[in-house]
């Protein structure tokens, strides 16, 4: 547990939360901001800043819970048409609490106020450039 971490304080019960699921490794609770109704966070109980600090054991404990939580969030309201599962790592990637967490954001319509934008940069890359990027990434794979 980290002393000044809001999620560590939620895990310990120092700060109240509305729990959706909990076991010895993870806690899922409603995000207080509720981007859309049902917006849920899944956090490891072990304090790690982001996905880059996961080892294989922690990844197994956390990431295998994603389908179960996703199905529960989707199925709690028949009006839900889709679901965003989002993990932000680093301030530039919109991480605001530096305890790893995964957002489950139910989508009811395109007009609910939540959006994500992926720019289309297809024209900026040819096949050789894409292969060069992929090759550089492959050299960094840890086995």
C-alpha positions in Angstrom: 0.0 0.0 0.0 1.2 3.5 -0.8 0.6 6.1 1.8 -1.0 8.8 -0.3 -2.7 6.7 -2.9 -6.5 7.1 -3.1 -7.0 3.6 -4.5 -4.8 2.1 -1.7 -7.1 3.9 0.7 -10.2 2.6 -1.0 -8.7 -1.0 -0.9 -8.0 -0.6 2.8 -11.4 0.8 3.6 -10.1 4.2 4.7 -12.1 5.8 1.9 -15.5 4.4 1.2 -16.4 2.9 -2.2 -19.2 1.0 -3.8 -17.8 -2.4 -4.4 -18.8 -4.5 -7.5 -16.4 -7.4 -6.9 -13.5 -8.2 -4.6 -11.2 -11.1 -4.0 -7.7 -11.4 -2.4 -6.0 -9.9 -5.5 -8.3 -7.3 -7.0 -11.2 -4.9 -6.2 -13.7 -3.6 -8.7 -15.8 -0.6 -7.6 -17.9 2.2 -9.2 -15.9 5.2 -10.3 -17.1 8.1 -8.3 -17.3 10.3 -11.5 -19.6 7.9 -13.4 -18.7 8.9 -17.0 -21.8 6.9 -17.8 -24.0 4.9 -15.4 -22.1 1.7 -14.3 -18.6 3.1 -14.9 -16.5 0.6 -12.9 -12.8 0.5 -12.1 -10.8 -2.7 -11.6 -7.6 -2.3 -9.5 -5.0 -4.7 -8.2 -4.7 -4.7 -4.5 -1.0 -4.6 -4.8 0.1 -1.0 -5.4 1.7 -0.7 -8.8 1.8 2.5 -10.7 0.9 1.2 -14.2 0.8 -1.8 -16.5 4.6 -1.5 -17.0 5.1 -2.7 -13.4 3.0 -5.9 -13.8 4.9 -9.2 -13.6 3.3 -12.3 -15.1 1.7 -13.3 -11.7 0.0 -9.9 -11.2 -1.1 -9.9 -14.9 -2.7 -13.3 -14.4 -4.5 -12.2 -11.2 -5.8 -8.9 -12.7 -6.3 -9.3 -16.4 -8.2 -12.6 -16.2 -10.9 -10.8 -14.3 -11.6 -8.4 -17.2 -14.2 -10.6 -19.1 -16.1 -11.4 -15.9 -16.4 -7.7 -14.9 -17.1 -6.6 -18.5 -20.0 -9.1 -18.8 -21.4 -8.0 -15.4 -21.3 -4.3 -16.3 -22.8 -4.9 -19.8 -25.6 -7.1 -18.4 -26.7 -4.9 -15.5 -28.7 -2.6 -17.9 -30.4 -3.8 -21.1 -30.0 -0.3 -22.5 -26.2 -0.7 -22.7 -25.2 -1.0 -26.4 -21.4 -1.4 -25.9 -18.5 -1.1 -23.5 -15.2 0.7 -23.5 -12.4 -1.0 -21.6 -9.6 1.5 -21.0 -6.3 1.4 -19.3 -4.3 4.6 -19.2 -0.6 4.5 -18.4 1.3 7.8 -17.7 0.1 11.3 -17.5 0.3 11.9 -21.2 -2.1 8.9 -21.7 -4.6 10.5 -19.3 -3.7 8.5 -16.2 -4.7 10.7 -13.2 -4.4 8.2 -10.3 -1.0 6.5 -10.3 -2.2 3.1 -9.1 -2.9 0.9 -12.1 -6.6 0.6 -12.9 -8.9 -0.5 -15.7 -12.0 1.4 -16.6 -15.2 -0.3 -17.8 -17.4 2.4 -19.3 -20.9 1.3 -20.5 -22.0 2.9 -23.7 -25.7 3.7 -24.0 -25.6 5.9 -27.1 -23.2 8.1 -29.1 -24.7 11.2 -27.5 -23.9 10.5 -23.8 -20.9 12.8 -23.5 -18.1 10.2 -23.5 -15.9 10.0 -26.5 -12.5 8.7 -27.7 -10.8 9.9 -30.9 -8.4 7.8 -33.0 -6.8 9.8 -35.8 -6.5 8.1 -39.1 -2.8 8.3 -40.1 -3.0 5.7 -42.8 -1.6 8.0 -45.4 1.5 8.8 -43.3 2.9 5.3 -43.3 3.8 2.8 -46.1 4.4 -0.9 -45.6 8.1 -0.5 -45.1 7.7 2.1 -42.4 5.2 -0.1 -40.6 7.5 -3.1 -40.8 10.4 -1.0 -39.4 8.2 0.0 -36.4 7.1 -3.5 -35.8 10.7 -4.8 -36.0 11.9 -2.3 -33.5 9.0 -3.3 -31.1 9.8 -7.0 -31.6 13.4 -6.4 -30.4 11.9 -5.1 -27.1 9.7 -8.1 -26.4 10.5 -9.8 -23.1 10.2 -13.5 -22.9 
